[in-house]
Amino acid sequence: MPDGAAAGPQLLTFGCRLNVYESEVMRGLARAAGLDDVVIVNTCTVTAEAERQARQAIRRASKERPGARIVVTGCAAQVDPAKFAAMPEVAHVLGNGAKLRADTWSGLAGTAEPARVLPDDPARADGAAPPLVPGFEANSRGFVQVQNGCDHRCTFCAIPFGRGPSRSVPVGAVVEQVRLLVSSGYREVVLSGVDLTSYGSDLPGRPPLGQMVRRLLALVPELPRLRLSSLDCIEIDDDLWRLIAEEPRLMPHLHLSLQSGDDMILKRMKRRHLRADAIALTERARRLRPDIVFGADLIAGFPTETEVMFRNTLALVEECGLTYLHVFPYSERPGTPAARMPAVPVPVRRERAARLRTLGTARLQAYLEGQVGRTVEVLTERGGLARTPQFAPVRVETRDGFPVPHGRLIEVVLSGVVDGRLVGRPTDFARPRREADFRPGANVYRNGA
Protein backbone atom coordinates (compact mmCIF):
# COMPACT_ATOMS: atom_id res chain seq x y z
CA MET A 1 0.00 0.00 0.00
CA PRO A 2 1.28 3.45 -0.75
CA ASP A 3 2.42 5.72 2.01
CA GLY A 4 3.65 9.26 1.98
CA ALA A 5 2.35 12.26 0.07
CA ALA A 6 2.60 12.85 -3.66
CA ALA A 7 5.56 15.19 -3.09
CA GLY A 8 8.83 13.48 -2.19
CA PRO A 9 9.70 9.78 -2.43
CA GLN A 10 6.63 7.55 -2.44
CA LEU A 11 6.91 4.00 -1.07
CA LEU A 12 4.76 1.07 -2.16
CA THR A 13 5.56 -1.73 0.26
CA PHE A 14 4.53 -5.36 -0.05
CA GLY A 15 5.17 -8.35 2.22
CA CYS A 16 6.74 -8.60 5.63
CA ARG A 17 7.57 -6.22 8.46
CA LEU A 18 11.19 -6.38 7.37
CA ASN A 19 10.15 -4.70 4.12
CA VAL A 20 8.34 -2.00 6.13
CA TYR A 21 11.58 -1.23 7.95
CA GLU A 22 13.68 -1.29 4.79
CA SER A 23 11.21 1.00 3.01
CA GLU A 24 11.83 3.65 5.65
CA VAL A 25 15.59 3.24 5.17
CA MET A 26 15.12 3.80 1.43
CA ARG A 27 12.87 6.80 2.03
CA GLY A 28 15.67 8.49 3.96
CA LEU A 29 18.37 7.55 1.46
CA ALA A 30 16.30 8.77 -1.50
CA ARG A 31 15.55 12.07 0.24
CA ALA A 32 19.20 12.57 1.10
CA ALA A 33 20.10 11.99 -2.55
CA GLY A 34 17.56 14.58 -3.68
CA LEU A 35 15.32 11.99 -5.36
CA ASP A 36 11.99 13.64 -4.63
CA ASP A 37 10.09 12.64 -7.76
CA VAL A 38 10.47 8.89 -7.41
CA VAL A 39 8.19 5.95 -6.64
CA ILE A 40 9.92 3.04 -4.87
CA VAL A 41 8.18 -0.34 -5.11
CA ASN A 42 9.46 -2.77 -2.46
CA THR A 43 8.30 -6.20 -3.63
CA CYS A 44 7.65 -9.60 -2.05
CA THR A 45 8.18 -13.03 -3.60
CA VAL A 46 6.34 -15.24 -1.09
CA THR A 47 3.43 -15.84 -3.50
CA ALA A 48 2.59 -15.25 -7.14
CA GLU A 49 -0.27 -13.04 -5.94
CA ALA A 50 2.18 -10.73 -4.14
CA GLU A 51 4.15 -10.33 -7.36
CA ARG A 52 0.97 -9.71 -9.36
CA GLN A 53 -0.08 -6.99 -6.94
CA ALA A 54 3.34 -5.34 -7.24
CA ARG A 55 3.15 -5.26 -11.05
CA GLN A 56 -0.37 -3.84 -10.82
CA ALA A 57 0.83 -1.16 -8.39
CA ILE A 58 3.68 -0.22 -10.76
CA ARG A 59 1.23 0.37 -13.62
CA ARG A 60 -1.11 2.35 -11.37
CA ALA A 61 1.74 4.50 -10.04
CA SER A 62 2.86 5.28 -13.58
CA LYS A 63 -0.60 6.66 -14.35
CA GLU A 64 -0.94 8.57 -11.09
CA ARG A 65 2.56 10.11 -11.19
CA PRO A 66 3.49 10.12 -14.90
CA GLY A 67 6.62 12.22 -14.41
CA ALA A 68 8.07 10.17 -11.56
CA ARG A 69 10.80 7.57 -11.96
CA ILE A 70 9.73 4.14 -10.74
CA VAL A 71 12.37 2.12 -8.88
CA VAL A 72 11.60 -1.55 -8.18
CA THR A 73 13.40 -3.51 -5.48
CA GLY A 74 12.74 -6.19 -2.84
CA CYS A 75 12.75 -9.97 -2.98
CA ALA A 76 10.78 -10.41 -6.19
CA ALA A 77 13.09 -7.97 -7.98
CA GLN A 78 16.13 -9.76 -6.54
CA VAL A 79 14.95 -13.18 -7.70
CA ASP A 80 13.85 -12.11 -11.21
CA PRO A 81 15.12 -8.61 -12.04
CA ALA A 82 14.61 -9.05 -15.79
CA LYS A 83 10.86 -9.46 -15.32
CA PHE A 84 10.56 -6.00 -13.82
CA ALA A 85 13.20 -4.38 -16.03
CA ALA A 86 11.09 -5.42 -19.04
CA MET A 87 8.13 -3.35 -17.80
CA PRO A 88 8.02 -0.05 -19.73
CA GLU A 89 6.98 1.84 -16.58
CA VAL A 90 10.13 0.83 -14.64
CA ALA A 91 13.22 3.06 -14.67
CA HIS A 92 15.51 1.08 -12.35
CA VAL A 93 15.66 -2.32 -10.65
CA LEU A 94 17.70 -2.71 -7.45
CA GLY A 95 18.82 -5.81 -5.59
CA ASN A 96 18.16 -6.25 -1.89
CA GLY A 97 21.67 -5.19 -0.90
CA ALA A 98 21.93 -2.24 -3.28
CA LYS A 99 18.68 -0.74 -2.02
CA LEU A 100 20.13 -0.08 1.46
CA ARG A 101 23.35 1.65 0.30
CA ALA A 102 23.57 5.43 0.13
CA ASP A 103 25.84 5.30 -2.93
CA THR A 104 23.11 3.46 -4.86
CA TRP A 105 20.65 6.32 -4.42
CA SER A 106 23.19 9.06 -5.03
CA GLY A 107 24.14 7.21 -8.22
CA LEU A 108 20.52 7.07 -9.35
CA ALA A 109 20.21 10.80 -8.74
CA GLY A 110 22.86 11.38 -11.38
CA THR A 111 21.45 9.15 -14.12
CA ALA A 112 18.26 8.80 -16.11
CA GLU A 113 19.33 5.57 -17.81
CA PRO A 114 16.17 3.43 -18.10
CA ALA A 115 15.84 -0.06 -16.65
CA ARG A 116 19.28 0.01 -15.11
CA VAL A 117 19.49 -3.27 -13.15
CA LEU A 118 21.57 -3.40 -9.98
CA PRO A 119 20.97 -6.92 -8.60
CA ASP A 120 23.11 -8.39 -5.83
CA ASP A 121 24.39 -11.79 -4.90
CA PRO A 122 22.56 -12.27 -1.57
CA ALA A 123 25.01 -15.03 -0.60
CA ARG A 124 27.72 -12.34 -0.32
CA ALA A 125 25.67 -10.03 1.90
CA ASP A 126 27.14 -9.16 5.27
CA GLY A 127 25.43 -8.54 8.59
CA ALA A 128 26.19 -4.85 8.82
CA ALA A 129 23.44 -2.85 10.51
CA PRO A 130 21.36 -0.81 8.05
CA PRO A 131 21.17 2.99 8.43
CA LEU A 132 19.23 4.21 11.46
CA VAL A 133 15.55 5.04 10.96
CA PRO A 134 14.15 7.90 13.08
CA GLY A 135 10.50 6.99 12.45
CA PHE A 136 7.82 5.47 10.25
CA GLU A 137 5.49 7.81 8.42
CA ALA A 138 2.56 5.39 8.20
CA ASN A 139 2.91 3.37 11.43
CA SER A 140 2.28 3.97 15.13
CA ARG A 141 4.81 1.32 16.13
CA GLY A 142 8.47 1.16 15.16
CA PHE A 143 10.10 -1.75 13.35
CA VAL A 144 13.70 -2.80 13.86
CA GLN A 145 15.63 -5.22 11.66
CA VAL A 146 17.67 -7.53 13.87
CA GLN A 147 18.17 -10.42 11.43
CA ASN A 148 18.10 -11.02 7.68
CA GLY A 149 18.31 -14.03 5.37
CA CYS A 150 17.75 -17.72 6.12
CA ASP A 151 19.94 -20.82 6.27
CA HIS A 152 17.04 -23.25 5.96
CA ARG A 153 15.63 -24.53 2.72
CA CYS A 154 11.92 -25.17 3.13
CA THR A 155 10.78 -26.77 -0.11
CA PHE A 156 8.13 -24.12 -0.84
CA CYS A 157 10.14 -20.98 -0.09
CA ALA A 158 12.03 -18.64 -2.43
CA ILE A 159 13.06 -16.16 0.28
CA PRO A 160 16.65 -17.53 0.62
CA PHE A 161 17.13 -16.78 -3.09
CA GLY A 162 16.18 -13.17 -2.42
CA ARG A 163 17.90 -12.56 0.92
CA GLY A 164 20.76 -15.01 1.19
CA PRO A 165 22.09 -16.66 4.37
CA SER A 166 21.17 -15.68 7.91
CA ARG A 167 22.92 -12.56 9.24
CA SER A 168 22.37 -10.92 12.62
CA VAL A 169 22.60 -7.25 13.63
CA PRO A 170 24.86 -6.83 16.69
CA VAL A 171 23.11 -6.03 19.96
CA GLY A 172 24.70 -2.59 20.21
CA ALA A 173 23.26 -1.53 16.86
CA VAL A 174 19.82 -2.86 17.82
CA VAL A 175 19.91 -0.90 21.08
CA GLU A 176 20.95 2.27 19.24
CA GLN A 177 18.05 1.95 16.80
CA VAL A 178 15.49 1.28 19.54
CA ARG A 179 16.73 4.22 21.61
CA LEU A 180 16.33 6.48 18.58
CA LEU A 181 12.75 5.34 18.05
CA VAL A 182 11.85 5.76 21.72
CA SER A 183 13.36 9.25 21.75
CA SER A 184 11.19 10.01 18.70
CA GLY A 185 8.08 9.11 20.72
CA TYR A 186 7.48 5.46 19.81
CA ARG A 187 5.90 3.50 22.64
CA GLU A 188 6.10 0.09 20.96
CA VAL A 189 8.82 -1.55 18.86
CA VAL A 190 8.64 -4.75 16.81
CA LEU A 191 11.78 -6.83 16.27
CA SER A 192 11.79 -8.16 12.71
CA GLY A 193 13.71 -10.69 10.66
CA VAL A 194 13.33 -13.40 8.05
CA ASP A 195 14.16 -16.20 10.53
CA LEU A 196 14.10 -14.35 13.84
CA THR A 197 14.88 -17.33 16.09
CA SER A 198 18.14 -17.96 14.21
CA TYR A 199 19.41 -14.66 15.62
CA GLY A 200 22.99 -14.71 16.88
CA SER A 201 24.26 -17.90 15.25
CA ASP A 202 26.70 -15.86 13.15
CA LEU A 203 27.83 -13.45 15.90
CA PRO A 204 30.78 -13.88 18.29
CA GLY A 205 29.68 -16.00 21.22
CA ARG A 206 26.50 -16.99 19.34
CA PRO A 207 24.08 -15.05 21.60
CA PRO A 208 20.54 -16.41 21.09
CA LEU A 209 17.48 -14.26 20.48
CA GLY A 210 16.38 -14.36 24.13
CA GLN A 211 19.72 -13.05 25.35
CA MET A 212 19.57 -10.16 22.89
CA VAL A 213 16.00 -9.30 23.92
CA ARG A 214 16.90 -9.44 27.61
CA ARG A 215 19.87 -7.10 27.09
CA LEU A 216 17.80 -4.76 24.93
CA LEU A 217 15.09 -4.39 27.57
CA ALA A 218 17.70 -3.83 30.28
CA LEU A 219 19.54 -1.19 28.24
CA VAL A 220 16.40 0.65 27.08
CA PRO A 221 14.25 0.73 30.25
CA GLU A 222 12.20 3.62 28.83
CA LEU A 223 10.69 1.36 26.12
CA PRO A 224 7.14 0.46 27.30
CA ARG A 225 6.29 -2.32 24.83
CA LEU A 226 8.32 -4.80 22.78
CA ARG A 227 6.81 -7.20 20.26
CA LEU A 228 8.37 -10.04 18.28
CA SER A 229 7.63 -10.99 14.69
CA SER A 230 7.28 -14.58 13.44
CA LEU A 231 9.02 -17.34 15.46
CA ASP A 232 10.01 -20.93 14.72
CA CYS A 233 8.34 -23.06 17.35
CA ILE A 234 11.33 -25.32 18.11
CA GLU A 235 13.94 -22.56 18.45
CA ILE A 236 12.74 -20.60 21.48
CA ASP A 237 15.71 -20.47 23.85
CA ASP A 238 15.72 -20.52 27.65
CA ASP A 239 16.21 -16.75 28.02
CA LEU A 240 13.21 -16.08 25.80
CA TRP A 241 11.06 -18.51 27.78
CA ARG A 242 12.00 -16.65 30.99
CA LEU A 243 11.08 -13.34 29.39
CA ILE A 244 7.72 -14.72 28.26
CA ALA A 245 7.05 -15.73 31.86
CA GLU A 246 8.42 -12.68 33.69
CA GLU A 247 8.73 -9.60 31.48
CA PRO A 248 5.53 -7.51 31.22
CA ARG A 249 7.06 -5.26 28.54
CA LEU A 250 7.31 -8.24 26.16
CA MET A 251 3.85 -8.38 24.64
CA PRO A 252 1.80 -11.58 25.23
CA HIS A 253 1.37 -12.32 21.54
CA LEU A 254 3.47 -14.80 19.54
CA HIS A 255 3.17 -15.38 15.81
CA LEU A 256 4.32 -18.85 14.83
CA SER A 257 5.61 -20.14 11.51
CA LEU A 258 3.60 -23.40 11.49
CA GLN A 259 2.54 -23.81 7.81
CA SER A 260 0.69 -27.13 8.33
CA GLY A 261 -0.81 -29.37 10.98
CA ASP A 262 0.01 -32.65 9.26
CA ASP A 263 3.30 -34.40 10.00
CA MET A 264 3.78 -35.84 6.50
CA ILE A 265 3.19 -32.46 4.87
CA LEU A 266 5.59 -30.83 7.35
CA LYS A 267 8.26 -33.36 6.37
CA ARG A 268 7.64 -32.70 2.68
CA MET A 269 7.91 -28.98 3.38
CA LYS A 270 11.24 -29.74 5.10
CA ARG A 271 10.10 -28.00 8.24
CA ARG A 272 11.97 -28.74 11.47
CA HIS A 273 8.95 -29.28 13.71
CA LEU A 274 6.02 -31.67 13.93
CA ARG A 275 2.47 -30.90 15.06
CA ALA A 276 3.27 -32.16 18.58
CA ASP A 277 5.98 -29.49 18.88
CA ALA A 278 3.48 -26.74 18.09
CA ILE A 279 1.00 -28.04 20.64
CA ALA A 280 3.72 -28.37 23.29
CA LEU A 281 4.87 -24.79 22.68
CA THR A 282 1.42 -23.25 23.08
CA GLU A 283 0.71 -25.32 26.20
CA ARG A 284 4.01 -24.32 27.82
CA ALA A 285 3.55 -20.64 26.97
CA ARG A 286 0.05 -20.59 28.46
CA ARG A 287 1.30 -22.19 31.67
CA LEU A 288 3.90 -19.43 31.96
CA ARG A 289 1.63 -16.59 30.84
CA PRO A 290 -2.09 -17.37 30.82
CA ASP A 291 -3.07 -14.22 28.88
CA ILE A 292 -0.86 -15.01 25.87
CA VAL A 293 -2.39 -15.43 22.40
CA PHE A 294 -1.03 -16.94 19.21
CA GLY A 295 -1.12 -16.29 15.50
CA ALA A 296 0.23 -18.57 12.79
CA ASP A 297 1.15 -18.77 9.12
CA LEU A 298 -0.66 -21.66 7.41
CA ILE A 299 -0.47 -22.93 3.83
CA ALA A 300 -3.53 -24.59 2.30
CA GLY A 301 -3.21 -27.05 -0.57
CA PHE A 302 0.50 -27.85 -0.42
CA PRO A 303 1.46 -30.49 -3.04
CA THR A 304 0.22 -34.01 -2.13
CA GLU A 305 -2.07 -32.66 0.61
CA THR A 306 -5.16 -34.85 0.94
CA GLU A 307 -8.43 -33.89 2.59
CA VAL A 308 -7.42 -35.91 5.67
CA MET A 309 -4.10 -34.06 5.85
CA PHE A 310 -5.87 -30.73 5.55
CA ARG A 311 -8.26 -31.65 8.35
CA ASN A 312 -5.21 -32.20 10.55
CA THR A 313 -4.37 -28.53 9.98
CA LEU A 314 -7.92 -27.51 10.88
CA ALA A 315 -7.63 -29.58 14.04
CA LEU A 316 -4.29 -28.01 14.95
CA VAL A 317 -5.90 -24.56 14.98
CA GLU A 318 -8.20 -25.78 17.75
CA GLU A 319 -5.56 -27.83 19.59
CA CYS A 320 -3.12 -24.91 19.72
CA GLY A 321 -5.89 -22.39 20.45
CA LEU A 322 -4.77 -20.09 17.63
CA THR A 323 -6.41 -16.66 17.51
CA TYR A 324 -4.96 -15.05 14.37
CA LEU A 325 -4.56 -17.03 11.15
CA HIS A 326 -2.43 -15.78 8.26
CA VAL A 327 -3.56 -18.12 5.48
CA PHE A 328 -1.96 -18.66 2.08
CA PRO A 329 -3.24 -20.94 -0.66
CA TYR A 330 -0.10 -22.73 -1.85
CA SER A 331 1.70 -20.85 -4.63
CA GLU A 332 4.39 -22.46 -6.81
CA ARG A 333 7.69 -20.60 -6.61
CA PRO A 334 10.03 -21.24 -9.57
CA GLY A 335 13.17 -23.14 -8.63
CA THR A 336 11.81 -24.61 -5.39
CA PRO A 337 11.52 -28.38 -4.83
CA ALA A 338 7.80 -28.15 -4.01
CA ALA A 339 7.08 -26.74 -7.47
CA ARG A 340 8.06 -30.16 -8.89
CA MET A 341 5.82 -32.15 -6.53
CA PRO A 342 2.35 -33.46 -7.52
CA ALA A 343 0.09 -30.42 -7.31
CA VAL A 344 -3.26 -29.99 -5.61
CA PRO A 345 -5.75 -28.37 -8.06
CA VAL A 346 -5.91 -24.59 -7.65
CA PRO A 347 -9.69 -24.56 -6.92
CA VAL A 348 -9.10 -27.05 -4.08
CA ARG A 349 -6.32 -24.88 -2.65
CA ARG A 350 -8.60 -21.86 -2.67
CA GLU A 351 -11.49 -23.77 -1.12
CA ARG A 352 -9.27 -25.06 1.69
CA ALA A 353 -7.83 -21.60 2.28
CA ALA A 354 -11.38 -20.24 2.55
CA ARG A 355 -12.27 -22.90 5.14
CA LEU A 356 -9.20 -22.01 7.18
CA ARG A 357 -10.05 -18.32 7.03
CA THR A 358 -13.63 -19.03 8.11
CA LEU A 359 -12.31 -20.94 11.10
CA GLY A 360 -9.89 -18.09 11.83
CA THR A 361 -12.72 -15.54 11.77
CA ALA A 362 -14.71 -17.63 14.24
CA ARG A 363 -11.69 -18.10 16.52
CA LEU A 364 -10.97 -14.36 16.55
CA GLN A 365 -14.62 -13.48 17.18
CA ALA A 366 -14.76 -15.84 20.16
CA TYR A 367 -11.58 -14.34 21.60
CA LEU A 368 -12.82 -10.76 21.16
CA GLU A 369 -16.13 -11.54 22.83
CA GLY A 370 -14.22 -12.97 25.78
CA GLN A 371 -12.42 -9.64 26.26
CA VAL A 372 -15.58 -7.52 26.69
CA GLY A 373 -15.71 -5.88 30.11
CA ARG A 374 -11.96 -5.78 30.63
CA THR A 375 -9.88 -2.65 31.19
CA VAL A 376 -6.70 -2.75 29.11
CA GLU A 377 -3.94 -0.52 27.86
CA VAL A 378 -3.92 -0.04 24.08
CA LEU A 379 -1.57 1.55 21.58
CA THR A 380 -3.49 3.99 19.40
CA GLU A 381 -3.19 3.91 15.61
CA ARG A 382 -4.51 6.21 12.89
CA GLY A 383 -8.22 6.43 12.16
CA GLY A 384 -9.42 5.90 15.73
CA LEU A 385 -8.04 2.37 15.96
CA ALA A 386 -5.78 0.77 18.57
CA ARG A 387 -4.24 -2.58 19.58
CA THR A 388 -4.21 -4.39 22.90
CA PRO A 389 -1.04 -6.10 24.19
CA GLN A 390 -2.42 -9.28 22.57
CA PHE A 391 -2.73 -7.33 19.25
CA ALA A 392 -6.53 -7.42 19.29
CA PRO A 393 -8.01 -4.61 17.17
CA VAL A 394 -9.95 -1.90 19.04
CA ARG A 395 -12.06 0.96 17.76
CA VAL A 396 -11.63 3.79 20.26
CA GLU A 397 -14.73 5.86 21.04
CA THR A 398 -14.05 9.08 22.93
CA ARG A 399 -16.80 10.57 25.05
CA ASP A 400 -16.88 13.90 23.24
CA GLY A 401 -15.80 12.71 19.80
CA PHE A 402 -12.33 14.24 20.07
CA PRO A 403 -9.71 12.51 17.90
CA VAL A 404 -7.26 10.17 19.58
CA PRO A 405 -3.60 10.99 18.84
CA HIS A 406 -1.91 8.00 17.25
CA GLY A 407 1.08 6.28 18.81
CA ARG A 408 -0.09 6.79 22.40
CA LEU A 409 -0.75 4.32 25.20
CA ILE A 410 -4.19 4.86 26.74
CA GLU A 411 -6.38 2.88 29.10
CA VAL A 412 -9.77 1.77 27.76
CA VAL A 413 -12.75 -0.26 28.91
CA LEU A 414 -13.73 -2.83 26.29
CA SER A 415 -17.50 -2.51 25.89
CA GLY A 416 -18.40 -4.65 22.86
CA VAL A 417 -17.47 -6.17 19.51
CA VAL A 418 -18.48 -4.59 16.19
CA ASP A 419 -17.37 -5.76 12.72
CA GLY A 420 -14.51 -7.89 14.02
CA ARG A 421 -13.14 -5.23 16.37
CA LEU A 422 -13.47 -4.51 20.03
CA VAL A 423 -14.99 -1.20 21.05
CA GLY A 424 -12.98 0.66 23.69
CA ARG A 425 -14.01 3.68 25.71
CA PRO A 426 -11.10 5.55 27.33
CA THR A 427 -11.14 5.73 31.10
CA ASP A 428 -9.45 9.13 31.13
CA PHE A 429 -9.73 10.71 27.71
CA ALA A 430 -12.52 13.30 27.56
CA ARG A 431 -10.77 16.30 26.02
CA PRO A 432 -8.10 17.04 23.39
CA ARG A 433 -4.65 16.49 24.86
CA ARG A 434 -1.53 18.58 24.75
CA GLU A 435 1.82 16.89 24.14
CA ALA A 436 2.78 18.02 27.65
CA ASP A 437 0.05 15.75 29.03
CA PHE A 438 2.12 12.74 28.04
CA ARG A 439 4.68 11.92 30.68
CA PRO A 440 7.81 10.57 28.89
CA GLY A 441 8.61 7.10 30.12
CA ALA A 442 5.13 6.51 31.51
CA ASN A 443 3.15 3.53 30.32
CA VAL A 444 -0.23 5.27 30.15
CA TYR A 445 -1.35 8.50 28.54
CA ARG A 446 -3.40 10.38 31.16
CA ASN A 447 -4.77 13.82 31.97
CA GLY A 448 -2.14 16.40 32.81
CA ALA A 449 -1.92 17.62 36.36
Buried (B, 14 or more C-beta within 10 A) or exposed (E): EBBBEEEBBBBBBBBBBBBBBBBBBBBBBBBEBEBEBBBBBBBBBBBEEBBEBBBEBBEBBBEEBEEBBBBBBBBBBBBBBEBBBEBEBBBBBBBBBBBBBBEBBBBBBEEEEEBBBBBBEBEEBEBEBBBBBEBBEBBBBBBBBBBBBBBBEBBBBBBBBBBBBBBBBBBEBBBBBBBBBBEEBBBBBBBBBBBBBBBBBBBEEEBBBBBBBBBBBEBBEEBBBBBBBBBBBBBBBEBBBEBBBEBEBBBBBBBBBBBBBBBBBBEBBBBEBBBEBBBBBBEBBBEBBEEBBBBBBBBBBBBBBEEEBBBBBBEBBEBBBBBBBBBBBBBBBEEBBBBEBEBBEEEBBBBBBEBBBEBBEEBBEEBBEEBEEEEBBBBBBEEBBBBBBBBBBBBBBBEEEEEBBBBBBBBBBBBBBEEEBBBBBBBEBEEEBEEEBBEEEEEBBBEEE
